[in-house]
Amino acid sequence: MPRQSRRSYDQHCAAARALDLVGDRWTLLVVRELLAGPRRYTDLHADLPGVSTDMLAGRLKDMEGAGLVTRRRLPPPASASVYELTPRGRDLLPVLRALAAWGAPDLGEPRPTDAVRAHWYAIPLLGALAELGAGTVQVTLDEGEFHVRVGADGDVAYGDGPAEAPGARLRTDAATCRALAGGELTLAEAVASGRAELEGAGTGSALEGTGAGTEREGAGTGSEREGAKPVSIAAPGLTS
């Protein structure tokens, strides 16, 4: 349960009780970061631009008290503490996916004051990338890299940075990510139009039959996307 000093709505309502736990400013964004894997305090602070050190420390303490986050010490030679989500905390992924889907139409172009991190696009793209089938897909943007893992049961998770041995690699840009997140574009359409380059997707994926794996019309020498790699379908399904 949360610390007694936390304010409560004092309403016997499931939504109100949930907001008692995660409704404070920054809490769900801390969850977003920790869904990508255990993080040191300094790494969390770096990827939550705008949060003060006191605010972040307070939120983490509250989240520990609520059973959403745990802290553990890494073995030598690391000698550092990391925060990670408990199973209860990881259960918030569908909540963040719903919020991202609801907010995607209002995302638009980044404002001059907006910070951008590549892995912030992971949650809005989980549905589109899950269509590739079970395995790990690494996504590369100009802003950085992240990876998405899809289980055989359809469960999805994501991590910051490159994957060790991705079964597929997707290269695209932030504008295409926003279009995919907002439902303006499907992954198959993004690949077919040259807005995304995909290597390693299996023949059982949602892109089968879109022309992926063969040279796209206009994708050869002298195309608008000079130097773009044709999509390659190498194996049935992704491999993690």
N, C-alpha and C positions, 0 to 999 in steps of 0.2 A: 504494500500500500504506500501511497505517497506520504511524504513527511507532513506532520500535523500543521506546520506553519504555512503550507500551501493553501491558497484560497480555493474554495469550492463553490460551485453553483448551488449546492445544497438542494438538488432536485432529484427525485427518484425516477430518473429517466436514463436509458442506456446511452443516448447521445450526449447528455449532459455529463454523465460519469466518464465517458471517453474523453470529453473535452477537459474535464478535471485533470486528466493524465497527460494529454498531448496537445491541449489547446493553447498553451503559452507560446509566445513569440520565440522562434528559432527551434523549438523542440522537433517538429517534423523534418526540418532541414538537417538537424543532427542525425535523425533516423536515415534520411536520404544518403548522407555520407557514409554511415556505418553499414548500410545495406551493401555497399561496395567492398566491405571487408573490415577487419580490425584496423583502427587508426590510433596513432599517437596523438596526444593533445595538440602538439604543435602542427601536425598535419591537418587536424580538424580545423584549427583556427585559420590556417592558410586557405582552406577551401570553403570557409564561411566568411568571406569578406564583409565587413560591416559589424560583426559581432565583437563586443568588448571581451577582454579576457575574464573579467568578473562575471559577465552574463553567461559566457560559455561554461565556466566552472560551476556556476549555480545551476544551469540547466542539466549538466551532466550529473550533478549530485542529486537533483530531483529525479532524474531518470533512473539512477541507480536505486533510489529509495522506492520507486514505483515498480521495480523489477523489469525494466525495459533494457537496461544496460548493465554490463558488468565490466570490471576492470581487472586485468591480470598482468603479471610481470613476465616479460619475455626472458628466456634463459640466456646466459652469457653466450657469445660476447655482446649481444644486443644491450642487455641491462637497461631496458626501458619498459615503461608501462603502456599498455594499449587498452583502448575501450572497444568493446564489441557488443552487439545486440544479443539479448537472450532470445529464446524461441518466441516469447511473448512480443518482444520488440520486432522480430522479423515478420511477425504476423501483420505488421502495419504496411507491408508492401502493397497489398491490394488497395489500401486506403490512398497511398501515394499515387498509384496508377490511376485511380478514379479522379483524384484531384488534378493530375497532369492532363488527363483526357478532357476534363471540364475546362481547364485553363488554356489548352493548346490554341483554340481559336483566337485568343487575345494576345498570343505571344508576339507576333509581328517581328519586325527587325529589331535587333538589339539597340537600346538607347545608348547615347554616349556615356552615361554613367553606369551602364550594366556591366557587371563582371560576367565572364563566360568560362565555363569549364567543359571539356568534351564529355565527361561522364554524366553531366546533367541531362544530356539527351538520351541516356540509357533507358530511363523509365518510360518516356513516351514512345520509345521504339521497341519495347519488349514484345508487344503483340505482333508487329511486322516481322521481327527477326525470328520469332517462334515458328513462323510459317516455313522456315528453312528446315525444320526437323530437329531431332535430338543431336546435341553436340555443342561445340563452342564456336562462336563467330567473333572475330576481332574486327572492330570498327575503327577506321582511321579518318579523322577530320583534320583540317588545318590547325584546329585548337588543341589537338591531342588524340589520345587513343583510349578506348575502353573495350571491354569484351562482355559478351552475354552467353550464359550457359543455359541450355535447354535440356531438361531431363527427358527420359523416355516416357514419363508420365505427363509431360507437358509443363511441369514446373519450371519456372524461369528464375534466374538470378543474374547479377551483373557484378563486374569488378572494374576498378580504375586501372588504366594502363594496359599494356599488351598482355595477351595470353601466352602461356608457355608453348603450347602446341595447338593452335586453333585449327579446327577442321575447315573453316572457311574464313575468307578475308573480304571485308566490304570497305571500299573507299568512296566517300561522298563528301558533301559539304553541309554546313549548318542550315542553309536555306532548304535543301532537300530534306534534311531531318525535320524541319518545321512543317514542311508539306506532308511528310509521312505521318507525323504526329497529329496533324489537323485533319487527316483523312482526305486531303486533296489529291493524294498520290498513293498508289500501292507500290510495294517494293518491286514487283515485276515490271510496272510501268517505269519506275525510276531506272531500272537496269536497261530496259528496252530502249529508252530515250537517251541513254548515255549520261544521265545525271548521277548514276552510281555504277561502280565497277565491282563485280563480285567474282571471286575465285574460289572454287572448291565446293560449291553447293551441290548436293546430291541430286540424282535423277528423281528421287521421290519427293523433292521439295515443291513448294508452291510455284516455283518459277519454271517447272517443267512445262514445255510446250510454248514458252514465250520466245523461243529463239535463242535463249541463253545457251552458251557453249559453242555457238557458231559465230562467225564474224558477222556483226550487225551491219545492216545496210548503212553505208556512209561512215563506217567505223574504221576503215582501212586507211591507207596512205592518202593524205590530203584532206582528211575529214576535219570537221569543226573541232573535234577533240584530238588534235594531233598528239600522238604518244600515248593515247589511252589504250589500256590493255583489253582485249576482248574477254568476255566472260568465259570462264572455264568451268565445266561440270566434270569433276574428276572421279567421284565415287558416290555410291548410294548412301545418302544421309551424311551428316557431319560426324567427325570423330573428335572427341575431346582431347 
